[in-house]
Amino acid sequence: MTMNDVDEARRMGQEAWSDVASRDAGRKVVYPFRPRKIMEAYLWREPEGCFVAEKDGRVVGAAYSHVWGRIGWVGPFEVAPAHQNLGIGKGLLAECETFLKRSGCEIIGLETMPHIPKNLHFYISQGYRPDILTLIVERVLGAREEVNENREIAVREATAGDLAVVLGAVKRIGAKIFPGLDQSAEVEMTVHRDLGKVLLWEANDVIIGVVVVHTYHRLEEGDYSSLRLLIVDPNRMDGRDGFHGLLKEAERISRDSGKKRMFARFPVRTPSTYEEMLGSSYSIKGANIRLIKDGEYLEQGKYLLFSWAG
Ligand SMILES: CC(C)(COP(=O)(O)OP(=O)(O)OC[C@H]1O[C@@H](n2cnc3c(N)ncnc32)[C@H](O)[C@@H]1OP(=O)(O)O)[C@@H](O)C(=O)NCCC(=O)NCCS
């Protein structure tokens, strides 16, 4: 895939998702175009890991790979409706898997809608096994809200000069969550492609929690922000306080940039993260299932918000 393919891939993706949503709803649904900014960021980060399938010079399929250290995942992933069931999807998925393995990923997975039989057949027959349900939750951001009252939790915005230290911290915290997990690509994309903000929780000058919030949607593309990543050092006794401090700050940044809602995603291994989100006025908007092809994966720590979905 090249930057010149991005617009055609977005058009094709909009067609594929409108088709699947219309079948699901039993009526015509028009899906929005995915913003160009995020697709360009994926391609910028993994130029060798984003693929298109072409027929007669037109883009008829696209897939995007993400390298998080030893963990690799794929998404979004779509084939134009008129070209589905011809093996194009399998071909694109195989290209992503080859790239991820070559990039050092030992655990390969993705997330999809658990109620679409075709998707389940597609992935399970390609060697993926169901791992865990992931929730998509939303909070409406009120005009008047309480601020972060917990003065012990100092959350600040990362500056350009912090980048190397922040990348190191994300890698260090990630390795405690799961050996080899390195989500620094999310920070790099957000900073270099201007997708939103990176916020830090520090104690004694050491970064112990990081949140990445995407606010890049233009108003006509959506009135929401998306909490892409929230991680807290799983060994901290005060992890819950840091989690809420980071969450509140991400909400404030979103509100200040004119957003009306904020989305977050996370797997449900125990009810605890969901209970925390419920207590912070989040409600469920949807769910996906995570599927894993290679390797075993189990996160340490419960104050984490992220998913393998693009
Ligand atoms: C999922 C998707 C990428 C697959 O692409 P594709 O090019 O159609 O995939 P392939 O042709 O390689 O394989 C399709 C498989 O699904 C099977 N299939 C088709 N309809 C099916 C149904 N209703 N139930 C079960 N299996 C079905 C086909 O028979 C084929 O399997 P087989 O080779 O074992 O016979 C494509 O359907 C798509 O873009 N969907 C909309 C967006 C989406 O859901 N993306 C995935 C998000 S994670």
The ligand as a MOL file (V3000), in Angstrom:
LIG
                    3D

  0  0  0     0  0            999 V3000
M  V30 BEGIN CTAB
M  V30 COUNTS 48 50 0 0 0
M  V30 BEGIN ATOM
M  V30 1 C -14.1510 -10.6000 6.4980 0
M  V30 2 C -13.6990 -10.2940 5.0570 0
M  V30 3 C -12.4620 -9.3950 5.0850 0
M  V30 4 C -13.3480 -11.6150 4.3580 0
M  V30 5 O -12.8930 -11.3550 3.0430 0
M  V30 6 P -13.1930 -12.3800 1.8170 0
M  V30 7 O -12.3610 -11.9180 0.6730 0
M  V30 8 O -14.6390 -12.4970 1.5930 0
M  V30 9 O -12.5960 -13.7230 2.4160 0
M  V30 10 P -12.2740 -15.1260 1.6550 0
M  V30 11 O -12.9140 -15.1250 0.3130 0
M  V30 12 O -10.7970 -15.3410 1.7250 0
M  V30 13 O -12.9560 -16.1840 2.6340 0
M  V30 14 C -14.3260 -16.0780 2.9520 0
M  V30 15 C -14.7590 -17.3350 3.6840 0
M  V30 16 O -16.0200 -17.0950 4.3560 0
M  V30 17 C -16.9570 -18.0770 3.9340 0
M  V30 18 N -18.3090 -17.4990 4.0640 0
M  V30 19 C -18.9320 -16.6250 3.2490 0
M  V30 20 N -20.1540 -16.3270 3.7390 0
M  V30 21 C -20.2960 -17.0200 4.8890 0
M  V30 22 C -21.3360 -17.1400 5.8550 0
M  V30 23 N -22.4780 -16.4510 5.7380 0
M  V30 24 N -21.1400 -17.9360 6.9260 0
M  V30 25 C -19.9820 -18.6350 7.0820 0
M  V30 26 N -18.9550 -18.5660 6.1810 0
M  V30 27 C -19.1190 -17.7720 5.1100 0
M  V30 28 C -16.5340 -18.4210 2.5400 0
M  V30 29 O -17.0860 -19.6590 2.1140 0
M  V30 30 C -15.0060 -18.5020 2.7390 0
M  V30 31 O -14.6370 -19.6240 3.4610 0
M  V30 32 P -14.0580 -20.9900 2.7700 0
M  V30 33 O -12.8650 -20.5940 1.9830 0
M  V30 34 O -13.7270 -21.8510 3.9510 0
M  V30 35 O -15.1620 -21.5240 1.9240 0
M  V30 36 C -14.8220 -9.6000 4.2610 0
M  V30 37 O -15.9860 -10.3860 4.3520 0
M  V30 38 C -15.1600 -8.1790 4.7060 0
M  V30 39 O -14.5500 -7.2230 4.2660 0
M  V30 40 N -16.1940 -8.0330 5.5580 0
M  V30 41 C -16.6610 -6.7010 5.9970 0
M  V30 42 C -15.7070 -6.0230 6.9360 0
M  V30 43 C -15.2680 -6.9510 8.0500 0
M  V30 44 O -16.0750 -7.5510 8.7400 0
M  V30 45 N -13.9510 -7.0420 8.2510 0
M  V30 46 C -13.3440 -7.8590 9.2680 0
M  V30 47 C -13.2570 -7.1150 10.5030 0
M  V30 48 S -12.1870 -7.8740 11.6930 0
M  V30 END ATOM
M  V30 BEGIN BOND
M  V30 1 1 1 2
M  V30 2 1 2 3
M  V30 3 1 2 4
M  V30 4 1 2 36
M  V30 5 1 4 5
M  V30 6 1 5 6
M  V30 7 2 6 7
M  V30 8 1 6 8
M  V30 9 1 6 9
M  V30 10 1 9 10
M  V30 11 2 10 11
M  V30 12 1 10 12
M  V30 13 1 10 13
M  V30 14 1 13 14
M  V30 15 1 14 15
M  V30 16 1 15 16
M  V30 17 1 15 30
M  V30 18 1 16 17
M  V30 19 1 17 18
M  V30 20 1 17 28
M  V30 21 1 18 19
M  V30 22 1 18 27
M  V30 23 2 19 20
M  V30 24 1 20 21
M  V30 25 1 21 22
M  V30 26 2 21 27
M  V30 27 1 22 23
M  V30 28 2 22 24
M  V30 29 1 24 25
M  V30 30 2 25 26
M  V30 31 1 26 27
M  V30 32 1 28 29
M  V30 33 1 28 30
M  V30 34 1 30 31
M  V30 35 1 31 32
M  V30 36 2 32 33
M  V30 37 1 32 34
M  V30 38 1 32 35
M  V30 39 1 36 37
M  V30 40 1 36 38
M  V30 41 2 38 39
M  V30 42 1 38 40
M  V30 43 1 40 41
M  V30 44 1 41 42
M  V30 45 1 42 43
M  V30 46 2 43 44
M  V30 47 1 43 45
M  V30 48 1 45 46
M  V30 49 1 46 47
M  V30 50 1 47 48
M  V30 END BOND
M  V30 END CTAB
M  END
